[in-house]
Amino acid sequence: MNCVQVIGDATLHLGDCMAVLPTLAIADAVITDPPYGLGKKLSGGGWDSTFSTDVIVDIAPIVAAGKSVIIWGGNYYPLPPSRCWLAWVKSDAVPSVASMELAWTNLDRNSKHLLRHRNPPPDKQHPTQKPVDLMRWCLGFVEPGVVLDPFMGSGTTGVACAQSGRGFVGIEIRRDYFDIACERIDNAYRQKRMFP
């Protein structure tokens, strides 16, 4: 099932990240938002029922895949204590969803937060899609280099990397989201070329 697309400095894999990760070199950074099993608890939150809500039990291969690591929803996983947690405070959160999200990091720095709106429905192409500027903010915490997102979804981390001039490797298991990610990342590279 593994299919690979190269778009600009981005290499996108269609496949299961647990099968693809062992074939990749260690990335300079991992910035990702894995599923953490809250679908059934978000009744009334407009959750896409076709989206997998299984918890990834073994997060260790994800942590080992990069030198610097940022995992959104890290508070739902058995990860070591961290000095640096990142928080996204949703200034427009509705009562049926969380008013903030936490990202675990392996970074030795102070915790930080960003106040930012959620994606409005026309801009949202994935049920848990993060805003591009949130992911660009995350890039500011890691050293320059190649960024890996093993749960690429609709490609937001890849778009942020294209806009920031960073290499990107993304992995997505679902063909529909993989195709959306390819289109969004390609568009980000086209815009970058238009406006150097």
N, C-alpha and C positions, 0 to 999 in steps of 0.2 A: 504494500500500500504506500510505501514511502515514495514521495515525489518531491523533487527539489526545484525551486525557482530562484534565480538570481536576478535581483533588481537593484541597480546601483551598487552600493556597498552592503546590501542586505542579501542574506542567503536564507530562504524560507523553506522549511521542511513540512510536508504533509505526512503525519504519522504520529505514533505514540511516543511521547518524549522519553519514556523509560527504555524504549528500544533505540531511539536516535541518540540520546545523551552519550552512551558509551563509545559512539563513533566520532565524537567531537573532541577537539582540543579544549583545555580549560579556558574559559572566557575571562576577560579582564573584569567583567562584572555580570552578575545575574540580577535582573530587575523583572519581577514577575508577580502575577496575581492568580495563584492557583485556586481551583474550586475548594471550598472548605465546608461543604455540606449543610448550608443553611436554607436551601430551597424550600423545604417543607415548613420551616419556621417563619417564612416571609409571607404568609397568607395575607392577601390584601395588598401586597407590595408590587403587584404587577409582574411577578416572576414568570419567565418563559418556561413553560412546563416541558419543553423539549431539551432544555439545557441540563446536562449531567450535574447532579448534586452530590455525587460520591466524594467522600473525603479521601485525599491521597494519604495513605497510611505511612508510607516511607518517604519522608521529606529529605532524608540524608543525601540521596543522589543530586537533588536540586542544590542544596547548600554546597556540596563538593564541586559543583560545575563551574564555580567562579571564584575569583580572588576576593572581590567585594560582592556582598549579597544583600539585596533588599527584597523581602517577601511580604507583599500585602496579605493581610489576614494571618500573619505569622503568629498572632495570639491564639489561633486555633490549633497550632501544631506543637509537638513536644520539641522545642528548640532550646538551646542554652540561654542563660540570662544575657541580656544585652544592655549596654550603656546607652546606645542610640536607637531610640524608637522614633519612627516618623508617623505623624498623625495628619490625616486629611479631615479637616472640620468642614462639614457640608453646610454652607450658609443657607441653603434652601431645602433642607431635609424635610420630607413629609413624615407624619407620625408613624407610618408603617415601615419605615426603613431607618437604619442607624444614622445618627447625626454626626458620626465620625467613624473613620476606619483607621486601623493601626498597621504599620509595616514593621516587622522585625528586621534588624540589620546585624551584620557582624562588624560594623564600623565602630571604631574607638573615638567617638565624638559625642557632643551633647545632643539630646533629643530635640526635635524641631516639629513645628506644625505649619500647615498651610491652610488658610481659609479660602475655599473655592466652591463655586456652584457645581452641582452635578451636571451631566450632559443632558440637554433638553431632548425630548423624544425624536425630533427629526435628525439629530446628530448621533443618536444612539443606535448602533447596529449590532450590539451584543448585550445580553441582559446585565452583565457586570462591567461594562466598558468604562474605563477610567478616562478622565479628561486628558487631552494631549499635554496641556501645560502642567498638569500634575506629574506626568511622567518626565517631562523636561526638567521639572524641579528635582526629581529623583536623580537625574543624570548629574546634577550639580554636586552630589555627594560622593560620586565615584571618580576614580582616576580616568583619564582619557583612554580609549581603547575600544575593543569589541564588546558589545553588550549582548547577552543571551536572554531570551524570554522563552522558557520551555512550555508555557501556557499562553501562546501568542493571542488567542482569540481573534478579534478583529484588527489586530496589528497596531494598537495605539503606541506601544513602546517603540516599535519600528518606525512609526511616523515621527515620534520625538527624536529618534536617532538620526533619521534622514534630515530633519530640520536643523540638527545640531552638528552635522558633519561627522557622525560616529558610525563605525561598522556595526552591523546588527546580524544576529542569527536568531531566527524564530522557529518555533515548532508548534503545530496545531493539529489536533487529531480529527477535527470535523472539517469536511470538504467545504461546506457552505461558509464557515468562518475563515478558512484558509483563503478562499477566493476573495472574500471581502478584504482581508488583510493585504493580499497582493495588489488589489486595486488601490487601496488607501495609501500604501507605501509607494507605489508607482506614481500616484498623484503628488505625494509629498516631494519626490525627487524632481518631477516636472516643475513644480512651483519653485523649488530651490534653484533650478537652472534658469528660470525666468527672472529671478531676483537674486543675483549673486551676493 
